[in-house]
Amino acid sequence: MKKLFIAVAVMAALIFSVAPSQALNCINDDVPGVNPLLPFFLVEKGSGLDTLFVVQEVGGQVGTIIHGKTKGVLHWILRNYKSAEVVDDQIPYTPDDVVSISVRDILNSYLSAGELAALEITLGGKTYYTGYFDFENSWYFNANSNATNVNNLVAFIYVVDLANGWAAASTAPVFEDGLYGALDARQWFSYPSVFGVQQLENFDGPGYAVSFSRERGQQPGAGTSVSKFRLLPRYFLKDGNANTWIPIWSSTNKTVGTAYSYPVTVYVYDEDEDVFSKVINIPYELNWFDVRTVLPASTTSAAGWVDIPLPNLGGNRDGRATEVQWVSYSYQTASSASVGANWSTLYGVHRDIGTITAD
């Protein structure tokens, strides 16, 4: 009996001894970082759908700083889907603060009619404003990055139209300090903020592949290319009134000559494991992929997933060839004559990585 008790105790210790949560570098995982990113916003023209962004300061009191006194400043930049800056401003924050913004309020307060028109896209037969926000955090410099952990912010995205029964949310990516910890040279990039040059983790293929290898006790290979990098969004169409829209943010526009072009062959699976291929074009920094555009026109209800393999894109980051950074979400909605039967959901898209390959 005593041996049985000891065995059970040891097993319980193994089960309940959970390692502390740690960041996986170059993954937009749910840990504190320094620079938040709102990778997309969607605001219905006129009235209706809005995007809300919430930033929480989780670093707390530091040194002589006390509550009610400014700890840092968030410089935000509203960009259109081609990454051109439209407007910028700053928001101060205090220790343990919660900063909330409505994108609709910013659009109405800062943009002219012409600037709004330049943000327009059409999805599901309606007109929306879209783009994304960069956020730059002064605390990176206030706290002496590389000597101190400056990762003090977490963030959330809400896409809401309460009057019509739609409310969806997800955590948002926050770039971690790229110099705090033993990051590989392929796992950070230099970002020229208004406060100075920051070194941030990157959400690209090589950086992810380095973490993938290290997590398995393997030495990452040489090079800045990867054998594969895939986005794997799910789609769900309840009926003919439902939609799945997939915003795909990337760190650069893609061009051929002077034309925006980045055709990608995607593989569309249904829930019976049937598959067919289509070509989509995602040339901008922010692209909206409407799943209905690759399904047969007669489709009403459908569900499944899409395999989006991203060909290796050569870029230049601090003189190093690299892939482009990618972040994506799946936004699913259902609508009916009864508002009470409407629903929406938003979640981050899974990513699949291969191994580092020679350039």
GITA-V245002 format. One line per field, one symbol per residue. psi: psi as a letter, one per 30 degrees, with the letter a starting at -180 (. if undefined). burial: # if it has 16 or more other ideal C-beta (glycine too) atoms within 10 Angstrom, else .. Layout:
BEGIN
psi->???
burial->???
END
This chain:
BEGIN
psi->eeeeeeeeeeeeeeefjkkkklkjkgkililkaejlkjflljkkkdlbklkkkkkkjgfakkbgklkfkkelkjjkjkllfggkkellakjlllkgljkkkkeeeeeeffkleeeeefgklkkhglklklalkkkkjffeeegilffkjgjgkllkkkjkiefggkjlllllkjklkffjliklfggllkkilfflkkjllkhleeeeeeeeeefgglkklllgllfljkkikkljjeafflljkjkjklgllkljbfkkkikkkljjkafggkklklkljiflekkkjjeffglkffkdkllblkjjkjlkkkajjhgkklllkkklljjklklafjeffllllklkklkklblklk.
burial->......................#.#####################...#########.#.....#.....###########.#..#......###.#.#.####.##...#....#..#...#....#############.##.#....############...######.##########.##.####.#.#.#..#################.....#...###..##########...##########.##.......#.#.#.##..........#.###########.##......#.#####.#.##.#.#....##############......#####.##.#.#.###..
END
